[in-house]
Amino acid sequence: MKDKSTKKVPNVSIDGTLPHQIDAPDFKQSNRQMQLPFVNEFGVVIGDSFYDSSQSPLNQWSTETDPSVMAGDRWVHPTNDIGWNTTENREILEGIPPKAAPFMHPTKDVSHKND
């Protein structure tokens, strides 16, 4: 079995942008730098824009699977996450301060069809 930490991950950014995503942010004008994809403890590449992996617990789900294994920062890439495509997060990259508190709803996906 191949060591998960040495798994080769592709760089999906081009010149500080993610051209394969509609409305992707431009990190060239930001004080943040694009970060390479990483391999989490499950051997799943995070941040490669494919969002699917045979090693993912989602692809091996059973009644014994604890849903908490899919929670936390180990599943979110700091610069290649669909959340950066929202207007509010793009404004953060451009140095525009948030106008109000972020809207979060416990049962509604407020970003539905915004990507």
C-alpha positions, 0 to 999 in steps of 0.5 A, spaced: 500 500 500 502 506 498 504 511 503 498 516 503 502 522 505 507 521 499 501 521 494 502 525 488 497 531 487 496 535 481 496 543 481 490 545 478 491 553 479 494 557 473 497 563 475 493 564 481 486 563 478 482 556 478 480 557 470 476 551 470 471 554 475 466 559 473 467 565 477 473 563 481 476 568 485 483 571 483 488 570 488 493 574 484 490 581 487 490 578 494 494 577 500 493 570 500 497 565 496 494 559 492 495 553 496 497 546 493 492 540 494 493 536 500 492 529 502 488 528 508 489 522 513 484 518 509 488 518 503 483 523 499 486 529 495 483 535 497 483 541 493 484 538 486 477 540 484 475 532 482 471 532 489 471 524 488 475 519 491 475 511 492 478 512 499 473 517 501 468 515 506 462 517 502 464 512 497 465 506 503 459 508 507 455 503 511 450 503 517 457 503 521 460 509 518 460 515 523 458 521 520 463 525 524 469 522 520 466 527 514 467 533 518 472 538 519 478 542 516 481 536 513 476 536 508 476 543 506 482 546 502 484 553 504 484 556 497 480 551 492 474 550 496 467 552 492 466 557 498 471 562 495 466 563 489 461 567 493 461 574 492 462 575 499 468 571 499 471 574 493 470 581 496 474 578 502 480 577 497 479 584 494 480 587 501 473 589 501 470 588 509 464 584 510 458 589 510 454 584 515 455 578 519 455 572 514 448 569 513 448 562 515 442 557 516 441 551 519 437 547 514 437 551 508 443 551 503 444 559 501 449 558 496 445 553 492 446 554 484 451 560 486 457 556 483 
